[in-house]
Amino acid sequence: MSFSAAEKAEKPGWGKKTRGGAAFAATVVNILGNAFLFALKIWVALLSGSIALLSEAFNSLTDIVSSIAVFICVGISDKEADEGHPFGHSRAEPVAGIVIAVFAGILGFEVIRASLHRLLSGGEVTASTLALSVPVITFFVKGGMSFYFRRVGRAVMSPAITASSVDSLSDVFVAIAALIGIAGVRAGYPFMDPIAGLIISLWIIYTGYRIGIENIDYLMGSSPPQALVDEIKRAAINIKGVRNINTVRAHYVGHFIHVEIHVEVPKELPTLNSHEIGKRVERALEDIRAIEKAFVHIDPV
């Protein structure tokens, strides 16, 4: 779910506080899409007795919960800064990403338990045409959702919506595994169903781990990619009056970046002129899409 420096700068005029419409629409699509798939899967899973389909139904149930969390957190993140949160509420979005990761882990281990139980105890599975159609429908619905969330997530710089894109893409592979399991049952190999469930569970856990690690980095204030740091230096050194750059520190505050930079200016310049150079550096850095705030220190040399 990482954003490259080029992607973060592809729309220099992007307004960091005016993304609500697209983000809101994506979160609503997420809730409705997952609710539809859950209803379909649980109905067919109960009819067929398929562990693969039942695990997919539980997957969709956790997707509903996580999509509601994304809806709430994206709304909080879009709130303007206030006295209690002078740098805004952008940390709310990584919280949603971690919620997705936690639910993915819980689901993954639950599917492992159910699949092992089926392998050891056996059980009847009805591999009907209806059961086969569910993973096919899921494949196309989740594939479309992943593509849509990926576009919106990158357009509005939303780690929560981008996490939903990764989660939806994982569900595409989960659907393929479920389809293989049900097809195996239909071909006379009933053990294929719980084995498909095990494959699904491992993929879900891995996806949750990836999403969790990235969003923890956002919350912990980790450094951005080196390519973006280099872009910051280029933007600052290109300002007329800046002789050199001493220190550059950048870290995430939520999913945006704050920068502290020390620039060298001629010591003979009047204070007013040095201050104006500092303001130009600040504006140039804050024009970079991912940067929310730049703090510029002037070093007369």
MONORFEN-V820017 format. One record per residue. PHI is phi in degrees with one decimal (NA if undefined). PSI is psi in whole degrees, 0 to 359 (999 if undefined). NEAR is the number of other ideal C-beta (glycine too) atoms within 8 Angstrom. Layout:
phi->PHI psi->PSI near->NEAR
phi->PHI psi->PSI near->NEAR
//
This chain:
phi->NA psi->15 near->12
phi->-74.6 psi->148 near->5
phi->-104.5 psi->128 near->9
phi->-74.6 psi->161 near->8
phi->-60.8 psi->322 near->12
phi->-65.0 psi->319 near->7
phi->-67.2 psi->324 near->8
phi->-70.3 psi->338 near->12
phi->-108.4 psi->7 near->11
phi->-70.8 psi->343 near->6
phi->-129.5 psi->83 near->7
phi->-57.4 psi->332 near->7
phi->-89.0 psi->8 near->4
phi->-61.1 psi->134 near->7
phi->-93.6 psi->122 near->6
phi->-69.5 psi->345 near->8
phi->-113.1 psi->10 near->6
phi->-124.5 psi->43 near->5
phi->-108.8 psi->2 near->13
phi->-55.5 psi->319 near->7
phi->-60.5 psi->307 near->6
phi->-65.8 psi->319 near->10
phi->-65.8 psi->318 near->14
phi->-62.3 psi->315 near->10
phi->-60.2 psi->318 near->9
phi->-64.0 psi->320 near->15
phi->-67.5 psi->325 near->13
phi->-68.5 psi->317 near->9
phi->-59.0 psi->320 near->10
phi->-60.2 psi->313 near->16
phi->-64.7 psi->312 near->12
phi->-66.5 psi->318 near->8
phi->-62.8 psi->316 near->11
phi->-69.3 psi->324 near->12
phi->-64.9 psi->318 near->9
phi->-61.1 psi->314 near->9
phi->-67.7 psi->324 near->14
phi->-63.3 psi->313 near->13
phi->-60.4 psi->317 near->8
phi->-65.3 psi->313 near->10
phi->-68.8 psi->316 near->15
phi->-66.9 psi->325 near->12
phi->-63.4 psi->309 near->8
phi->-71.7 psi->325 near->13
phi->-62.7 psi->319 near->13
phi->-69.3 psi->328 near->8
phi->-71.5 psi->321 near->10
phi->-95.5 psi->336 near->14
phi->77.4 psi->15 near->10
phi->-77.2 psi->125 near->17
phi->-66.6 psi->321 near->16
phi->-59.3 psi->316 near->16
phi->-70.9 psi->323 near->16
phi->-65.1 psi->320 near->13
phi->-65.1 psi->323 near->16
phi->-65.1 psi->322 near->17
phi->-63.7 psi->316 near->12
phi->-63.6 psi->324 near->11
phi->-59.4 psi->315 near->14
phi->-67.3 psi->327 near->14
phi->-64.2 psi->315 near->10
phi->-67.7 psi->329 near->12
phi->-63.8 psi->324 near->14
phi->-64.0 psi->313 near->12
phi->-61.9 psi->313 near->10
phi->-67.7 psi->327 near->14
phi->-70.0 psi->328 near->13
phi->-67.4 psi->320 near->9
phi->-62.1 psi->319 near->12
phi->-62.4 psi->316 near->17
phi->-56.6 psi->313 near->12
phi->-66.8 psi->313 near->9
phi->-69.8 psi->324 near->14
phi->-64.4 psi->321 near->17
phi->-62.7 psi->318 near->9
phi->-65.2 psi->318 near->9
phi->-61.2 psi->329 near->15
phi->-80.1 psi->355 near->10
phi->-67.9 psi->146 near->9
phi->-69.0 psi->158 near->5
phi->-60.6 psi->147 near->7
phi->-136.9 psi->185 near->7
phi->-62.7 psi->323 near->4
phi->-79.8 psi->339 near->4
phi->-133.8 psi->76 near->9
phi->-64.4 psi->340 near->7
phi->-106.7 psi->22 near->9
phi->86.6 psi->192 near->12
phi->-121.8 psi->26 near->11
phi->-66.8 psi->343 near->12
phi->-69.8 psi->348 near->11
phi->-64.1 psi->327 near->12
phi->-68.4 psi->314 near->16
phi->-59.9 psi->331 near->15
phi->-60.6 psi->317 near->12
phi->-62.7 psi->320 near->16
phi->-61.4 psi->320 near->17
phi->-69.4 psi->324 near->13
phi->-58.3 psi->315 near->13
phi->-59.0 psi->316 near->17
phi->-63.8 psi->318 near->14
phi->-63.9 psi->314 near->10
phi->-63.9 psi->326 near->12
phi->-63.7 psi->318 near->15
phi->-63.9 psi->315 near->12
phi->-60.3 psi->314 near->9
phi->-61.9 psi->315 near->14
phi->-57.4 psi->314 near->13
phi->-69.3 psi->327 near->10
phi->-67.2 psi->321 near->10
phi->-68.1 psi->323 near->16
phi->-58.9 psi->314 near->12
phi->-60.0 psi->313 near->8
phi->-65.8 psi->322 near->13
phi->-68.9 psi->318 near->15
phi->-64.5 psi->320 near->10
phi->-61.2 psi->318 near->8
phi->-66.7 psi->321 near->13
phi->-62.7 psi->321 near->9
phi->-81.4 psi->325 near->6
phi->-102.2 psi->344 near->6
phi->75.2 psi->192 near->5
phi->147.8 psi->151 near->7
phi->-86.2 psi->134 near->4
phi->-124.2 psi->132 near->12
phi->-99.5 psi->106 near->9
phi->-91.0 psi->70 near->11
phi->-79.7 psi->169 near->8
phi->-61.3 psi->324 near->5
phi->-62.5 psi->317 near->9
phi->-62.7 psi->320 near->14
phi->-66.3 psi->330 near->13
phi->-72.9 psi->335 near->8
phi->-63.0 psi->308 near->14
phi->-63.8 psi->332 near->15
phi->-67.0 psi->314 near->10
phi->-60.9 psi->316 near->10
phi->-60.4 psi->318 near->16
phi->-55.0 psi->312 near->12
phi->-75.3 psi->319 near->8
phi->-64.7 psi->312 near->11
phi->-70.8 psi->327 near->15
phi->-62.2 psi->316 near->11
phi->-65.4 psi->319 near->8
phi->-63.7 psi->318 near->14
phi->-61.2 psi->315 near->14
phi->-62.2 psi->316 near->9
phi->-64.7 psi->313 near->11
phi->-66.1 psi->326 near->15
phi->-62.4 psi->314 near->10
phi->-63.2 psi->312 near->8
phi->-66.7 psi->316 near->14
phi->-58.8 psi->318 near->18
phi->-73.5 psi->325 near->10
phi->-66.7 psi->323 near->9
phi->-108.0 psi->9 near->10
phi->55.8 psi->52 near->15
phi->-111.9 psi->109 near->15
phi->-65.7 psi->331 near->15
phi->-68.6 psi->315 near->16
phi->-70.2 psi->324 near->17
phi->-66.3 psi->324 near->14
phi->-62.5 psi->323 near->18
phi->-64.7 psi->326 near->17
phi->-64.5 psi->315 near->16
phi->-64.1 psi->319 near->13
phi->-63.5 psi->318 near->14
phi->-66.0 psi->322 near->13
phi->-64.5 psi->322 near->11
phi->-61.1 psi->321 near->11
phi->-65.1 psi->333 near->14
phi->-63.2 psi->314 near->13
phi->-69.8 psi->326 near->9
phi->-60.9 psi->318 near->14
phi->-63.3 psi->322 near->14
phi->-63.1 psi->316 near->10
phi->-62.5 psi->318 near->13
phi->-63.7 psi->320 near->18
phi->-62.5 psi->318 near->12
phi->-62.9 psi->317 near->10
phi->-62.2 psi->314 near->17
phi->-68.9 psi->322 near->19
phi->-64.2 psi->323 near->11
phi->-62.8 psi->319 near->14
phi->-61.7 psi->317 near->14
phi->-64.5 psi->330 near->8
phi->-84.1 psi->359 near->7
phi->101.0 psi->17 near->5
phi->-122.0 psi->81 near->7
phi->-63.3 psi->336 near->9
phi->-66.0 psi->342 near->8
phi->-64.0 psi->331 near->13
phi->-65.8 psi->306 near->16
phi->-67.8 psi->330 near->15
phi->-64.5 psi->320 near->12
phi->-60.9 psi->322 near->16
phi->-61.5 psi->320 near->17
phi->-64.9 psi->318 near->12
phi->-62.4 psi->317 near->9
phi->-58.8 psi->315 near->16
phi->-63.7 psi->318 near->16
phi->-65.4 psi->321 near->10
phi->-66.2 psi->319 near->12
phi->-62.7 psi->315 near->15
phi->-62.7 psi->317 near->12
phi->-62.4 psi->317 near->8
phi->-62.2 psi->316 near->12
phi->-60.0 psi->320 near->15
phi->-61.2 psi->313 near->10
phi->-61.0 psi->313 near->10
phi->-63.8 psi->318 near->17
phi->-63.4 psi->314 near->13
phi->-60.7 psi->316 near->8
phi->-65.4 psi->317 near->13
phi->-74.7 psi->332 near->15
phi->-63.8 psi->321 near->10
phi->-59.2 psi->319 near->9
phi->-60.5 psi->314 near->15
phi->-70.4 psi->328 near->11
phi->-82.4 psi->355 near->7
phi->74.3 psi->41 near->6
phi->-71.0 psi->165 near->8
phi->-75.0 psi->149 near->5
phi->-75.4 psi->173 near->11
phi->-59.6 psi->151 near->8
phi->-60.3 psi->328 near->5
phi->-59.9 psi->323 near->9
phi->-74.4 psi->324 near->14
phi->-61.7 psi->318 near->12
phi->-63.0 psi->322 near->9
phi->-64.1 psi->321 near->11
phi->-60.8 psi->314 near->15
phi->-62.7 psi->317 near->10
phi->-63.0 psi->318 near->8
phi->-63.3 psi->322 near->13
phi->-73.9 psi->315 near->15
phi->-68.6 psi->339 near->9
phi->-79.3 psi->352 near->7
phi->-76.7 psi->129 near->12
phi->-60.5 psi->130 near->5
phi->103.6 psi->343 near->11
phi->-85.5 psi->119 near->14
phi->-87.1 psi->323 near->8
phi->-160.5 psi->171 near->8
phi->-122.0 psi->129 near->12
phi->-92.0 psi->295 near->7
phi->-125.1 psi->137 near->8
phi->-131.0 psi->119 near->12
phi->-123.1 psi->129 near->7
phi->-136.3 psi->142 near->13
phi->-153.3 psi->157 near->10
phi->-76.3 psi->137 near->12
phi->-120.4 psi->98 near->12
phi->68.9 psi->230 near->14
phi->-104.1 psi->5 near->10
phi->-102.6 psi->173 near->14
phi->-121.6 psi->137 near->12
phi->-107.8 psi->141 near->13
phi->-125.4 psi->136 near->13
phi->-116.2 psi->126 near->11
phi->-137.1 psi->139 near->16
phi->-109.0 psi->121 near->12
phi->-117.3 psi->143 near->18
phi->-93.2 psi->134 near->11
phi->-130.5 psi->158 near->14
phi->-58.1 psi->132 near->8
phi->-69.1 psi->339 near->6
phi->-78.9 psi->352 near->3
phi->-67.3 psi->143 near->11
phi->-61.7 psi->153 near->5
phi->-56.1 psi->320 near->6
phi->-60.2 psi->318 near->6
phi->-68.0 psi->319 near->9
phi->-61.9 psi->320 near->13
phi->-63.7 psi->320 near->9
phi->-65.8 psi->321 near->8
phi->-61.0 psi->316 near->16
phi->-60.1 psi->320 near->12
phi->-66.8 psi->323 near->9
phi->-67.2 psi->321 near->11
phi->-62.5 psi->316 near->16
phi->-59.5 psi->314 near->11
phi->-65.4 psi->320 near->8
phi->-63.7 psi->319 near->12
phi->-71.2 psi->320 near->15
phi->-73.5 psi->348 near->10
phi->-75.7 psi->342 near->7
phi->-70.6 psi->131 near->14
phi->-54.8 psi->318 near->10
phi->-81.3 psi->346 near->13
phi->-92.3 psi->123 near->14
phi->-90.7 psi->322 near->12
phi->-146.1 psi->136 near->10
phi->-119.5 psi->133 near->12
phi->-112.7 psi->116 near->9
phi->-109.8 psi->127 near->12
phi->-109.6 psi->132 near->10
phi->-95.9 psi->127 near->11
phi->-113.1 psi->105 near->9
phi->-71.6 psi->130 near->9
phi->-133.1 psi->999 near->8
//
